[in-house]
Amino acid sequence: MSTHSNASGNIRFLNPPAVEVNKKKYCRFKKMGIKYIDYKDATFLTKFVNEQGKLLPRRLTGTSLKFQRKVGQAVKRARHLSLMPYVTDLLK
C-alpha cells in the first residue's frame, strides 16, 4: 500500500478556487427607457463592438433581442456612412 498525505480523499488546492458572483444581466435600453438608438452617435455604439470592430453578443452585453437587432442595424448604418470602421486592429 502506498501512503498518501491526503488519505481522507478530500481534494486540496494551493489556492482556493475562485467562485464568481455573476451579476444579473439587464438590458440597459429597457432600464433607461431608450426607444431609439441613434446611428450617428458613434461613441455610444463603440460600447457594443470589440477591439476588432465586431459586434458583441447578447450574452456579454445583456441586451435584449429587440434592442440587439436595433444596435446591429445602427452599427451597420454608422459603418456605411464611415462614422465607424468595418475592421480595425485596435478600436478602443
N, CA, C and O atoms as a printed pandas DataFrame, in Angstrom:
     atom_number atom_name residue_name chain_id  residue_number  x_coord  y_coord  z_coord
0              1         N          MET        A               1    0.828   -1.184    0.000
1              2        CA          MET        A               1    0.000    0.000    0.000
2              3         C          MET        A               1    0.869    1.243    0.000
3              4         O          MET        A               1    1.887    1.295    0.690
4              5         N          SER        A               2    0.478    2.223   -0.757
5              6        CA          SER        A               2    1.216    3.479   -0.774
6              7         C          SER        A               2    0.610    4.422    0.254
7              8         O          SER        A               2   -0.596    4.412    0.501
8              9         N          THR        A               3    1.442    5.202    0.824
9             10        CA          THR        A               3    0.961    6.161    1.825
10            11         C          THR        A               3    0.758    7.509    1.175
11            12         O          THR        A               3    1.650    8.021    0.499
12            13         N          HIS        A               4   -0.407    8.082    1.375
13            14        CA          HIS        A               4   -0.727    9.403    0.829
14            15         C          HIS        A               4   -0.889   10.366    1.982
15            16         O          HIS        A               4   -1.427   10.005    3.029
16            17         N          SER        A               5   -0.431   11.577    1.798
17            18        CA          SER        A               5   -0.636   12.599    2.822
18            19         C          SER        A               5   -2.094   13.048    2.850
19            20         O          SER        A               5   -2.568   13.610    3.838
20            21         N          ASN        A               6   -2.791   12.790    1.750
21            22        CA          ASN        A               6   -4.188   13.196    1.641
22            23         C          ASN        A               6   -5.053   11.930    1.648
23            24         O          ASN        A               6   -5.768   11.659    0.683
24            25         N          ALA        A               7   -4.986   11.171    2.717
25            26        CA          ALA        A               7   -5.639    9.868    2.791
26            27         C          ALA        A               7   -7.146    9.982    2.960
27            28         O          ALA        A               7   -7.861    9.018    2.684
28            29         N          SER        A               8   -7.650   11.120    3.402
29            30        CA          SER        A               8   -9.084   11.239    3.647
30            31         C          SER        A               8   -9.882   11.329    2.349
31            32         O          SER        A               8  -11.102   11.171    2.380
32            33         N          GLY        A               9   -9.247   11.574    1.229
33            34        CA          GLY        A               9   -9.950   11.636   -0.042
34            35         C          GLY        A               9  -10.390   13.031   -0.436
35            36         O          GLY        A               9  -10.958   13.207   -1.514
36            37         N          ASN        A              10  -10.148   14.030    0.401
37            38        CA          ASN        A              10  -10.530   15.397    0.057
38            39         C          ASN        A              10   -9.533   15.975   -0.929
39            40         O          ASN        A              10   -8.337   15.694   -0.857
40            41         N          ILE        A              11  -10.028   16.773   -1.837
41            42        CA          ILE        A              11   -9.162   17.451   -2.800
42            43         C          ILE        A              11   -8.764   18.780   -2.191
43            44         O          ILE        A              11   -9.612   19.572   -1.779
44            45         N          ARG        A              12   -7.477   19.010   -2.141
45            46        CA          ARG        A              12   -6.987   20.261   -1.563
46            47         C          ARG        A              12   -6.299   21.053   -2.651
47            48         O          ARG        A              12   -5.542   20.504   -3.452
48            49         N          PHE        A              13   -6.566   22.342   -2.675
49            50        CA          PHE        A              13   -5.980   23.237   -3.660
50            51         C          PHE        A              13   -4.966   24.133   -2.982
51            52         O          PHE        A              13   -5.088   24.441   -1.796
52            53         N          LEU        A              14   -3.950   24.556   -3.750
53            54        CA          LEU        A              14   -2.999   25.526   -3.222
54            55         C          LEU        A              14   -3.694   26.854   -2.984
55            56         O          LEU        A              14   -3.540   27.477   -1.933
56            57         N          ASN        A              15   -4.449   27.268   -3.966
57            58        CA          ASN        A              15   -5.269   28.473   -3.832
58            59         C          ASN        A              15   -6.727   28.038   -3.917
59            60         O          ASN        A              15   -7.064   27.189   -4.742
60            61         N          PRO        A              16   -7.582   28.591   -3.098
61            62        CA          PRO        A              16   -8.983   28.185   -3.194
62            63         C          PRO        A              16   -9.565   28.589   -4.543
63            64         O          PRO        A              16   -9.252   29.666   -5.051
64            65         N          PRO        A              17  -10.403   27.744   -5.129
65            66        CA          PRO        A              17  -10.958   28.082   -6.446
66            67         C          PRO        A              17  -11.809   29.344   -6.365
67            68         O          PRO        A              17  -12.583   29.536   -5.427
68            69         N          ALA        A              18  -11.648   30.187   -7.360
69            70        CA          ALA        A              18  -12.364   31.465   -7.376
70            71         C          ALA        A              18  -13.822   31.205   -7.731
71            72         O          ALA        A              18  -14.120   30.625   -8.775
72            73         N          VAL        A              19  -14.705   31.626   -6.879
73            74        CA          VAL        A              19  -16.128   31.490   -7.136
74            75         C          VAL        A              19  -16.615   32.837   -7.627
75            76         O          VAL        A              19  -16.578   33.835   -6.907
76            77         N          GLU        A              20  -17.074   32.844   -8.874
77            78        CA          GLU        A              20  -17.508   34.105   -9.468
78            79         C          GLU        A              20  -18.946   34.393   -9.070
79            80         O          GLU        A              20  -19.814   33.523   -9.137
80            81         N          VAL        A              21  -19.176   35.616   -8.659
81            82        CA          VAL        A              21  -20.529   36.044   -8.356
82            83         C          VAL        A              21  -21.050   36.748   -9.600
83            84         O          VAL        A              21  -20.658   37.874   -9.906
84            85         N          ASN        A              22  -21.944   36.062  -10.311
85            86        CA          ASN        A              22  -22.467   36.620  -11.568
86            87         C          ASN        A              22  -23.538   37.642  -11.259
87            88         O          ASN        A              22  -24.519   37.348  -10.576
88            89         N          LYS        A              23  -23.340   38.849  -11.768
89            90        CA          LYS        A              23  -24.368   39.866  -11.637
90            91         C          LYS        A              23  -25.490   39.550  -12.616
91            92         O          LYS        A              23  -25.266   38.965  -13.676
92            93         N          LYS        A              24  -26.666   39.938  -12.250
93            94        CA          LYS        A              24  -27.808   39.755  -13.132
94            95         C          LYS        A              24  -27.656   40.705  -14.312
95            96         O          LYS        A              24  -27.550   41.918  -14.134
96            97         N          LYS        A              25  -27.646   40.143  -15.521
97            98        CA          LYS        A              25  -27.538   40.986  -16.709
98            99         C          LYS        A              25  -28.883   41.623  -16.994
99           100         O          LYS        A              25  -29.930   41.012  -16.780
100          101         N          TYR        A              26  -28.849   42.834  -17.472
101          102        CA          TYR        A              26  -30.074   43.559  -17.762
102          103         C          TYR        A              26  -29.891   44.324  -19.063
103          104         O          TYR        A              26  -28.773   44.628  -19.480
104          105         N          CYS        A              27  -30.996   44.620  -19.675
105          106        CA          CYS        A              27  -30.979   45.409  -20.901
106          107         C          CYS        A              27  -30.955   46.888  -20.519
107          108         O          CYS        A              27  -31.907   47.397  -19.927
108          109         N          ARG        A              28  -29.875   47.566  -20.855
109          110        CA          ARG        A              28  -29.746   48.978  -20.460
110          111         C          ARG        A              28  -30.755   49.870  -21.170
111          112         O          ARG        A              28  -31.085   50.950  -20.680
112          113         N          PHE        A              29  -31.249   49.420  -22.327
113          114        CA          PHE        A              29  -32.222   50.223  -23.061
114          115         C          PHE        A              29  -33.585   50.173  -22.387
115          116         O          PHE        A              29  -34.269   51.192  -22.289
116          117         N          LYS        A              30  -33.981   48.990  -21.922
117          118        CA          LYS        A              30  -35.251   48.868  -21.212
118          119         C          LYS        A              30  -35.190   49.590  -19.873
119          120         O          LYS        A              30  -36.156   50.231  -19.458
120          121         N          LYS        A              31  -34.047   49.480  -19.201
121          122        CA          LYS        A              31  -33.919   50.087  -17.878
122          123         C          LYS        A              31  -33.983   51.606  -17.950
123          124         O          LYS        A              31  -34.593   52.244  -17.092
124          125         N          MET        A              32  -33.360   52.186  -18.965
125          126        CA          MET        A              32  -33.330   53.641  -19.078
126          127         C          MET        A              32  -34.449   54.193  -19.957
127          128         O          MET        A              32  -34.576   55.409  -20.102
128          129         N          GLY        A              33  -35.255   53.319  -20.541
129          130        CA          GLY        A              33  -36.378   53.778  -21.347
130          131         C          GLY        A              33  -35.990   54.335  -22.695
131          132         O          GLY        A              33  -36.683   55.205  -23.224
132          133         N          ILE        A              34  -34.893   53.852  -23.269
133          134        CA          ILE        A              34  -34.448   54.318  -24.580
134          135         C          ILE        A              34  -35.259   53.597  -25.653
135          136         O          ILE        A              34  -35.320   52.368  -25.670
136          137         N          LYS        A              35  -35.869   54.352  -26.531
137          138        CA          LYS        A              35  -36.687   53.775  -27.598
138          139         C          LYS        A              35  -35.933   53.713  -28.925
139          140         O          LYS        A              35  -36.118   52.778  -29.703
140          141         N          TYR        A              36  -35.083   54.710  -29.181
141          142        CA          TYR        A              36  -34.422   54.826  -30.474
142          143         C          TYR        A              36  -32.915   54.839  -30.274
143          144         O          TYR        A              36  -32.404   55.574  -29.430
144          145         N          ILE        A              37  -32.211   54.037  -31.039
145          146        CA          ILE        A              37  -30.751   54.003  -30.987
146          147         C          ILE        A              37  -30.231   54.813  -32.159
147          148         O          ILE        A              37  -30.464   54.459  -33.315
148          149         N          ASP        A              38  -29.531   55.896  -31.868
149          150        CA          ASP        A              38  -29.075   56.818  -32.900
150          151         C          ASP        A              38  -27.799   56.286  -33.551
151          152         O          ASP        A              38  -26.792   56.088  -32.872
152          153         N          TYR        A              39  -27.839   56.058  -34.847
153          154        CA          TYR        A              39  -26.663   55.549  -35.549
154          155         C          TYR        A              39  -25.593   56.615  -35.712
155          156         O          TYR        A              39  -24.447   56.292  -36.025
156          157         N          LYS        A              40  -25.949   57.904  -35.503
157          158        CA          LYS        A              40  -24.960   58.978  -35.665
158          159         C          LYS        A              40  -24.081   59.148  -34.429
159          160         O          LYS        A              40  -23.089   59.874  -34.477
160          161         N          ASP        A              41  -24.432   58.486  -33.318
161          162        CA          ASP        A              41  -23.659   58.573  -32.078
162          163         C          ASP        A              41  -22.667   57.410  -32.031
163          164         O          ASP        A              41  -22.929   56.381  -31.408
164          165         N          ALA        A              42  -21.523   57.590  -32.698
165          166        CA          ALA        A              42  -20.549   56.507  -32.828
166          167         C          ALA        A              42  -19.870   56.176  -31.509
167          168         O          ALA        A              42  -19.485   55.028  -31.288
168          169         N          THR        A              43  -19.714   57.164  -30.622
169          170        CA          THR        A              43  -19.063   56.880  -29.333
170          171         C          THR        A              43  -19.924   55.956  -28.479
171          172         O          THR        A              43  -19.394   55.121  -27.747
172          173         N          PHE        A              44  -21.233   56.095  -28.563
173          174        CA          PHE        A              44  -22.122   55.205  -27.825
174          175         C          PHE        A              44  -22.104   53.805  -28.418
175          176         O          PHE        A              44  -22.136   52.814  -27.688
176          177         N          LEU        A              45  -22.052   53.725  -29.742
177          178        CA          LEU        A              45  -22.080   52.423  -30.404
178          179         C          LEU        A              45  -20.784   51.643  -30.217
179          180         O          LEU        A              45  -20.784   50.421  -30.358
180          181         N          THR        A              46  -19.684   52.317  -29.903
181          182        CA          THR        A              46  -18.426   51.600  -29.682
182          183         C          THR        A              46  -18.474   50.751  -28.415
183          184         O          THR        A              46  -17.620   49.883  -28.234
184          185         N          LYS        A              47  -19.442   50.976  -27.536
185          186        CA          LYS        A              47  -19.595   50.126  -26.348
186          187         C          LYS        A              47  -20.081   48.735  -26.721
187          188         O          LYS        A              47  -19.951   47.798  -25.933
188          189         N          PHE        A              48  -20.638   48.595  -27.911
189          190        CA          PHE        A              48  -21.216   47.323  -28.326
190          191         C          PHE        A              48  -20.368   46.590  -29.349
191          192         O          PHE        A              48  -20.810   45.586  -29.909
192          193         N          VAL        A              49  -19.154   47.071  -29.606
193          194        CA          VAL        A              49  -18.234   46.371  -30.507
194          195         C          VAL        A              49  -16.924   46.126  -29.763
195          196         O          VAL        A              49  -16.570   46.870  -28.849
196          197         N          ASN        A              50  -16.204   45.068  -30.169
197          198        CA          ASN        A              50  -14.932   44.767  -29.521
198          199         C          ASN        A              50  -13.791   45.509  -30.218
199          200         O          ASN        A              50  -14.032   46.388  -31.046
200          201         N          GLU        A              51  -12.563   45.156  -29.886
201          202        CA          GLU        A              51  -11.400   45.888  -30.412
202          203         C          GLU        A              51  -11.246   45.717  -31.915
203          204         O          GLU        A              51  -10.721   46.600  -32.594
204          205         N          GLN        A              52  -11.708   44.575  -32.438
205          206        CA          GLN        A              52  -11.602   44.354  -33.877
206          207         C          GLN        A              52  -12.742   44.995  -34.651
207          208         O          GLN        A              52  -12.707   45.025  -35.881
208          209         N          GLY        A              53  -13.745   45.505  -33.964
209          210        CA          GLY        A              53  -14.874   46.122  -34.631
210          211         C          GLY        A              53  -16.061   45.201  -34.790
211          212         O          GLY        A              53  -17.036   45.564  -35.449
212          213         N          LYS        A              54  -16.004   44.000  -34.195
213          214        CA          LYS        A              54  -17.123   43.056  -34.296
214          215         C          LYS        A              54  -18.165   43.380  -33.234
215          216         O          LYS        A              54  -17.837   43.879  -32.157
216          217         N          LEU        A              55  -19.419   43.093  -33.550
217          218        CA          LEU        A              55  -20.496   43.293  -32.594
218          219         C          LEU        A              55  -20.361   42.307  -31.443
219          220         O          LEU        A              55  -20.087   41.127  -31.665
220          221         N          LEU        A              56  -20.551   42.781  -30.218
221          222        CA          LEU        A              56  -20.525   41.895  -29.064
222          223         C          LEU        A              56  -21.848   41.149  -28.959
223          224         O          LEU        A              56  -22.902   41.725  -29.229
224          225         N          PRO        A              57  -21.812   39.879  -28.572
225          226        CA          PRO        A              57  -23.054   39.109  -28.489
226          227         C          PRO        A              57  -23.912   39.518  -27.298
227          228         O          PRO        A              57  -23.442   40.180  -26.373
228          229         N          ARG        A              58  -25.163   39.117  -27.337
229          230        CA          ARG        A              58  -26.114   39.452  -26.280
230          231         C          ARG        A              58  -25.696   38.887  -24.942
231          232         O          ARG        A              58  -25.926   39.514  -23.908
232          233         N          ARG        A              59  -25.078   37.701  -24.941
233          234        CA          ARG        A              59  -24.721   37.073  -23.673
234          235         C          ARG        A              59  -23.633   37.848  -22.933
235          236         O          ARG        A              59  -23.473   37.690  -21.722
236          237         N          LEU        A              60  -22.894   38.672  -23.644
237          238        CA          LEU        A              60  -21.886   39.503  -22.983
238          239         C          LEU        A              60  -22.433   40.866  -22.580
239          240         O          LEU        A              60  -22.098   41.378  -21.512
240          241         N          THR        A              61  -23.269   41.452  -23.423
241          242        CA          THR        A              61  -23.763   42.795  -23.126
242          243         C          THR        A              61  -25.026   42.782  -22.283
243          244         O          THR        A              61  -25.308   43.745  -21.570
244          245         N          GLY        A              62  -25.798   41.684  -22.360
245          246        CA          GLY        A              62  -27.045   41.627  -21.612
246          247         C          GLY        A              62  -28.194   42.329  -22.302
247          248         O          GLY        A              62  -29.260   42.494  -21.708
248          249         N          THR        A              63  -28.003   42.743  -23.535
249          250        CA          THR        A              63  -29.037   43.454  -24.281
250          251         C          THR        A              63  -30.133   42.484  -24.704
251          252         O          THR        A              63  -29.849   41.334  -25.037
252          253         N          SER        A              64  -31.369   42.934  -24.695
253          254        CA          SER        A              64  -32.473   42.088  -25.130
254          255         C          SER        A              64  -32.421   41.904  -26.640
255          256         O          SER        A              64  -31.742   42.650  -27.345
256          257         N          LEU        A              65  -33.147   40.901  -27.127
257          258        CA          LEU        A              65  -33.107   40.570  -28.546
258          259         C          LEU        A              65  -33.592   41.730  -29.413
259          260         O          LEU        A              65  -33.012   42.017  -30.460
260          261         N          LYS        A              66  -34.646   42.385  -28.975
261          262        CA          LYS        A              66  -35.215   43.501  -29.736
262          263         C          LYS        A              66  -34.192   44.617  -29.914
263          264         O          LYS        A              66  -34.036   45.146  -31.015
264          265         N          PHE        A              67  -33.500   44.976  -28.845
265          266        CA          PHE        A              67  -32.546   46.079  -28.929
266          267         C          PHE        A              67  -31.211   45.630  -29.511
267          268         O          PHE        A              67  -30.480   46.452  -30.063
268          269         N          GLN        A              68  -30.878   44.346  -29.401
269          270        CA          GLN        A              68  -29.657   43.856  -30.040
270          271         C          GLN        A              68  -29.772   44.003  -31.554
271          272         O          GLN        A              68  -28.800   44.346  -32.227
272          273         N          ARG        A              69  -30.967   43.740  -32.086
273          274        CA          ARG        A              69  -31.176   43.918  -33.527
274          275         C          ARG        A              69  -31.061   45.385  -33.909
275          276         O          ARG        A              69  -30.491   45.718  -34.948
276          277         N          LYS        A              70  -31.601   46.267  -33.066
277          278        CA          LYS        A              70  -31.509   47.700  -33.357
278          279         C          LYS        A              70  -30.073   48.197  -33.265
279          280         O          LYS        A              70  -29.662   49.053  -34.048
280          281         N          VAL        A              71  -29.309   47.669  -32.315
281          282        CA          VAL        A              71  -27.894   48.045  -32.191
282          283         C          VAL        A              71  -27.137   47.592  -33.433
283          284         O          VAL        A              71  -26.330   48.343  -33.982
284          285         N          GLY        A              72  -27.397   46.365  -33.876
285          286        CA          GLY        A              72  -26.734   45.856  -35.081
286          287         C          GLY        A              72  -27.042   46.703  -36.304
287          288         O          GLY        A              72  -26.159   46.997  -37.110
288          289         N          GLN        A              73  -28.298   47.090  -36.432
289          290        CA          GLN        A              73  -28.696   47.938  -37.569
290          291         C          GLN        A              73  -28.028   49.306  -37.479
291          292         O          GLN        A              73  -27.588   49.853  -38.491
292          293         N          ALA        A              74  -27.951   49.862  -36.261
293          294        CA          ALA        A              74  -27.333   51.179  -36.090
294          295         C          ALA        A              74  -25.835   51.129  -36.388
295          296         O          ALA        A              74  -25.289   52.057  -36.985
296          297         N          VAL        A              75  -25.169   50.043  -35.972
297          298        CA          VAL        A              75  -23.732   49.906  -36.246
298          299         C          VAL        A              75  -23.506   49.773  -37.751
299          300         O          VAL        A              75  -22.573   50.365  -38.293
300          301         N          LYS        A              76  -24.346   49.009  -38.419
301          302        CA          LYS        A              76  -24.201   48.853  -39.873
302          303         C          LYS        A              76  -24.404   50.177  -40.601
303          304         O          LYS        A              76  -23.696   50.479  -41.562
304          305         N          ARG        A              77  -25.376   50.965  -40.138
305          306        CA          ARG        A              77  -25.598   52.279  -40.753
306          307         C          ARG        A              77  -24.424   53.215  -40.500
307          308         O          ARG        A              77  -24.017   53.958  -41.393
308          309         N          ALA        A              78  -23.877   53.184  -39.286
309          310        CA          ALA        A              78  -22.733   54.035  -38.961
310          311         C          ALA        A              78  -21.508   53.635  -39.770
311          312         O          ALA        A              78  -20.723   54.492  -40.176
312          313         N          ARG        A              79  -21.341   52.340  -40.008
313          314        CA          ARG        A              79  -20.233   51.884  -40.838
314          315         C          ARG        A              79  -20.412   52.343  -42.281
315          316         O          ARG        A              79  -19.452   52.751  -42.935
316          317         N          HIS        A              80  -21.638   52.275  -42.770
317          318        CA          HIS        A              80  -21.904   52.659  -44.158
318          319         C          HIS        A              80  -21.615   54.139  -44.392
319          320         O          HIS        A              80  -21.157   54.521  -45.469
320          321         N          LEU        A              81  -21.881   54.971  -43.388
321          322        CA          LEU        A              81  -21.603   56.405  -43.506
322          323         C          LEU        A              81  -20.192   56.760  -43.037
323          324         O          LEU        A              81  -19.866   57.935  -42.869
324          325         N          SER        A              82  -19.362   55.743  -42.826
325          326        CA          SER        A              82  -17.973   55.867  -42.340
326          327         C          SER        A              82  -17.857   56.634  -41.035
327          328         O          SER        A              82  -16.886   57.360  -40.822
328          329         N          LEU        A              83  -18.834   56.479  -40.168
329          330        CA          LEU        A              83  -18.707   57.014  -38.813
330          331         C          LEU        A              83  -17.982   56.021  -37.919
331          332         O          LEU        A              83  -17.383   56.401  -36.913
332          333         N          MET        A              84  -18.040   54.728  -38.296
333          334        CA          MET        A              84  -17.337   53.675  -37.590
334          335         C          MET        A              84  -16.597   52.833  -38.618
335          336         O          MET        A              84  -17.051   52.707  -39.755
336          337         N          PRO        A              85  -15.462   52.253  -38.231
337          338        CA          PRO        A              85  -14.736   51.403  -39.180
338          339         C          PRO        A              85  -15.353   50.000  -39.281
339          340         O          PRO        A              85  -15.940   49.501  -38.321
340          341         N          TYR        A              86  -15.212   49.377  -40.450
341          342        CA          TYR        A              86  -15.671   47.999  -40.595
342          343         C          TYR        A              86  -14.734   47.068  -39.852
343          344         O          TYR        A              86  -15.185   46.233  -39.068
344          345         N          VAL        A              87  -13.437   47.199  -40.084
345          346        CA          VAL        A              87  -12.429   46.335  -39.478
346          347         C          VAL        A              87  -11.311   47.244  -38.972
347          348         O          VAL        A              87  -10.961   48.234  -39.614
348          349         N          THR        A              88  -10.760   46.895  -37.819
349          350        CA          THR        A              88   -9.650   47.677  -37.272
350          351         C          THR        A              88   -8.774   46.783  -36.417
351          352         O          THR        A              88   -9.192   45.701  -36.005
352          353         N          ASP        A              89   -7.543   47.242  -36.148
353          354        CA          ASP        A              89   -6.665   46.483  -35.272
354          355         C          ASP        A              89   -7.015   46.729  -33.815
355          356         O          ASP        A              89   -7.270   45.789  -33.063
356          357         N          LEU        A              90   -7.027   47.981  -33.425
357          358        CA          LEU        A              90   -7.390   48.341  -32.044
358          359         C          LEU        A              90   -8.313   49.528  -32.097
359          360         O          LEU        A              90   -7.886   50.643  -32.397
360          361         N          LEU        A              91   -9.580   49.295  -31.806
361          362        CA          LEU        A              91  -10.571   50.354  -31.875
362          363         C          LEU        A              91  -10.612   51.154  -30.583
363          364         O          LEU        A              91  -10.737   52.378  -30.608
364          365         N          LYS        A              92  -10.507   50.465  -29.460
365          366        CA          LYS        A              92  -10.662   51.137  -28.166
366          367         C          LYS        A              92   -9.332   51.503  -27.557
367          368         O          LYS        A              92   -9.289   52.075  -26.467
